[in-house]
């Protein structure tokens, strides 16, 4: 057993209280930290607990290029936390075009978060062979005029580890932000 991972409801409850207390103490810094997705996240179904295993994750959007080269679903085995987790995977073992990518994401209204710092984090493991096959988290903040005010897709630090590891993207939400797009991408073949 991995001793630094929460294993049950009590541990999740304690983690939630600790994060709420630390968020209250750090309120002057105006940082939004999403550690326990069941209580602190503006995302729908951030913990992938809604819906049935084997189906696309409820509340999440999925896109792929080329169409049909990737799939997403919830699974109940080998999850880091909780009863279910989400997976994005290529549907072919053969090589894909160089610009092949899949994106599992949500878009959140930014009006309540304008001017605040944020940390988007997730535990991820990837079954990829390394560049160009990789996974990464992504955050993009769109302004009211449609321009991007923040973008980080972990291009300089892709996810290639087969071990569950916490990854984070931190930044600030512009004062004229319209929405925040967050999620995970997979490029090439493999799964994450």
C-alpha positions in Angstrom: 0.0 0.0 0.0 1.1 3.5 -0.8 1.1 5.3 2.6 0.9 8.8 1.2 -2.4 8.4 -0.7 -5.8 8.7 0.9 -7.5 5.3 1.2 -11.0 5.9 2.6 -13.7 8.3 3.5 -12.1 9.3 6.8 -8.9 10.3 5.1 -10.8 12.2 2.4 -12.8 14.0 5.1 -9.6 14.9 7.0 -7.9 16.1 3.8 -11.0 18.2 3.0 -11.0 19.9 6.4 -7.3 20.5 6.2 -7.6 22.1 2.8 -10.6 24.2 3.9 -8.6 25.4 6.9 -5.6 26.2 4.9 -7.7 28.0 2.3 -9.3 30.1 5.0 -5.9 31.0 6.4 -4.5 31.8 3.0 -7.6 33.9 2.0 -5.6 37.0 1.8 -3.6 35.6 -1.1 -6.8 35.0 -3.0 -5.7 31.6 -4.3 -8.2 28.9 -5.3 -6.8 25.5 -4.5 -8.7 22.4 -5.7 -7.5 19.4 -3.7 -10.6 17.4 -2.9 -12.8 17.6 -6.1 -15.9 16.4 -4.3 -16.1 19.6 -2.2 -13.9 22.3 -3.5 -14.0 22.1 -7.2 -16.2 24.2 -9.6 -15.9 21.2 -12.0 -18.8 18.7 -12.5 -17.9 15.2 -11.7 -14.2 16.1 -11.0 -13.7 12.8 -9.2 -15.4 10.7 -12.0 -17.8 9.1 -9.4 -20.9 10.0 -11.4 -22.1 7.6 -14.2 -21.4 4.0 -15.0 -18.0 2.4 -15.6 -17.2 2.0 -19.2 -19.1 5.1 -20.3 -17.8 8.5 -21.2 -17.3 10.6 -18.0 -20.4 12.6 -17.2 -19.9 16.4 -17.3 -16.7 16.2 -19.3 -16.3 17.1 -23.0 -14.1 14.9 -25.3 -12.5 15.7 -28.6 -10.0 13.9 -30.7 -8.0 14.5 -33.9 -8.3 12.4 -36.0 -11.8 11.5 -35.1 -12.1 7.9 -33.9 -8.4 7.5 -33.0 -9.1 8.0 -29.3 -11.7 7.1 -26.7 -12.5 8.0 -23.1 -14.4 6.2 -20.4 -14.6 5.7 -16.7 -13.0 2.7 -15.1 -13.2 1.2 -11.7 -9.9 -0.7 -11.5 -6.5 0.7 -10.4 -7.7 4.2 -9.5 -5.6 6.4 -7.3 -8.6 7.6 -5.4 -12.3 6.8 -5.1 -14.4 4.2 -6.9 -13.8 5.4 -10.5 -11.3 7.3 -12.5 -11.2 8.6 -16.1 -9.1 7.3 -18.9 -8.2 8.6 -22.3 -6.6 6.2 -24.7 -5.7 5.7 -28.3 -7.8 3.1 -30.1 -5.0 1.8 -32.3 -1.6 0.5 -31.4 -0.1 1.6 -34.7 1.4 5.0 -35.4 -0.8 8.0 -35.7 -0.3 11.2 -37.6 2.1 13.6 -35.9 -0.6 16.1 -34.9 -2.9 13.4 -33.3 -4.3 14.5 -29.9 -7.3 13.8 -27.6 -8.6 16.2 -25.0 -10.9 15.5 -22.0 -11.9 18.8 -20.6 -14.4 21.1 -18.9 -15.1 24.8 -19.3 -15.9 26.8 -16.1 -17.4 30.3 -15.9 -14.6 32.5 -14.8 -16.7 35.4 -13.4 -16.4 34.2 -9.7 -12.6 33.7 -10.1 -11.4 36.9 -11.8 -8.2 38.3 -10.4 -7.5 35.2 -8.3 -4.6 32.8 -8.4 -5.4 29.2 -9.1 -3.8 25.7 -9.0 -5.3 23.0 -11.2 -4.0 19.6 -10.1 -4.6 16.0 -10.8 -3.1 12.6 -10.1 -2.1 11.1 -13.5 -0.3 8.1 -14.7 0.5 7.4 -18.3 1.1 4.3 -20.3 3.0 5.9 -23.2 6.4 5.2 -24.7 7.6 8.8 -24.4 7.7 11.7 -26.9 5.9 12.1 -29.1 3.5 9.8 -27.1 2.7 11.7 -23.9 0.0 13.1 -21.7 -0.3 16.5 -20.1 -2.7 18.7 -18.2 -4.0 21.9 -19.8 -5.4 25.2 -18.5 -6.5 28.0 -20.8 -8.2 31.2 -19.7 -10.3 33.1 -22.3 -11.0 36.8 -22.0 -14.4 38.3 -22.8 -13.1 39.3 -26.2 -12.1 35.7 -27.0 -8.4 36.1 -26.6 -6.3 33.8 -24.4 -5.0 35.5 -21.2 -3.3 32.3 -19.8 -2.2 29.1 -21.4 -0.2 26.1 -20.0 -0.3 22.7 -21.5 2.8 21.3 -19.8 4.6 21.4 -23.1 7.9 21.7 -21.3 7.1 18.9 -18.7 5.0 16.2 -20.3 3.6 13.3 -18.3 5.2 10.0 -19.2 5.4 8.2 -15.8 3.5 4.9 -15.3 3.3 5.8 -11.6 0.5 7.8 -10.1 2.0 11.3 -9.6 0.4 14.7 -8.8 0.8 17.3 -11.5 -0.1 21.0 -11.2 -0.6 24.1 -13.2 -0.6 27.4 -11.4 -1.4 30.9 -12.6 -3.7 33.9 -12.3 -7.1 34.5 -13.8 -7.3 37.8 -15.6 -9.8 40.4 -14.4 -11.6 40.2 -17.8 -11.8 36.4 -17.9 -14.8 34.8 -19.5 -14.1 31.1 -18.9 -11.5 28.7 -17.7 -10.8 25.5 -19.7 -9.1 22.7 -17.8 -8.4 19.1 -18.7 -6.0 16.5 -19.9 -4.6 15.8 -23.3 -2.9 12.7 -24.7 -0.8 12.9 -27.9 0.2 9.9 -30.0 -0.5 6.4 -28.9 -1.1 5.1 -25.4 -3.3 5.8 -22.4 -3.5 8.2 -19.4 
